[in-house]
Amino acid sequence: MRRKLMDILVCPECKGQLDLVVTLEQDDEIVEGSLTCNKCDETYPIRDTIPNMLPPSLR
């Protein structure tokens, strides 16, 4: 995932702003980490450069 996606990503549950936590970054791409909603406190994992933005009930 590229950091510039943070400008357009929102929480799929409540449309709240997301905070990014990076655990592994390579060549300007986020490989591992998570996105956490400021509004509903839901966390979405980033694995192998892909953010899993599915609602918790569908994961």
C-alpha positions as CSV (number, residue, x, y, z in Angstrom):
1,M,0.0,0.0,0.0
2,R,1.3,3.5,-0.8
3,R,1.1,6.2,1.8
4,K,-0.8,8.5,-0.7
5,L,-3.8,6.2,-0.4
6,M,-4.3,7.6,3.1
7,D,-5.8,10.7,1.4
8,I,-8.8,8.7,0.1
9,L,-9.2,5.7,2.5
10,V,-11.9,5.9,5.2
11,C,-13.4,3.4,7.5
12,P,-15.9,1.2,5.6
13,E,-18.1,0.9,8.8
14,C,-18.5,4.6,9.8
15,K,-16.6,6.6,7.2
16,G,-14.2,7.9,9.9
17,Q,-10.6,8.9,9.5
18,L,-8.0,6.2,9.7
19,D,-4.7,6.2,11.6
20,L,-1.8,4.3,10.0
21,V,0.6,2.1,11.9
22,V,3.5,0.7,9.9
23,T,5.5,-2.4,11.0
24,L,7.3,-3.0,7.7
25,E,8.0,-0.7,4.8
26,Q,10.1,-1.4,1.7
27,D,10.8,0.9,-1.3
28,D,8.1,3.5,-0.4
29,E,5.4,0.8,0.0
30,I,3.8,-0.3,3.3
31,V,4.1,-4.1,3.4
32,E,2.8,-4.8,6.9
33,G,0.8,-2.7,9.4
34,S,-2.7,-1.6,10.3
35,L,-5.3,1.1,9.9
36,T,-7.4,2.1,12.9
37,C,-10.5,4.2,12.8
38,N,-10.5,7.2,15.0
39,K,-14.3,7.1,15.3
40,C,-15.4,3.5,15.9
41,D,-12.0,2.1,16.9
42,E,-12.1,-0.8,14.3
43,T,-8.7,-2.0,13.1
44,Y,-8.0,-3.2,9.5
45,P,-4.8,-5.2,8.9
46,I,-2.3,-4.5,6.0
47,R,-0.6,-7.7,4.9
48,D,1.6,-8.2,1.8
49,T,1.0,-4.5,0.8
50,I,-2.8,-5.0,0.7
51,P,-5.2,-3.4,3.2
52,N,-8.1,-5.7,4.2
53,M,-10.9,-3.2,4.3
54,L,-13.7,-5.7,4.7
55,P,-16.0,-5.2,7.7
56,P,-15.2,-7.5,10.6
57,S,-18.2,-9.7,10.0
58,L,-17.0,-10.5,6.5
59,R,-13.3,-11.3,7.2
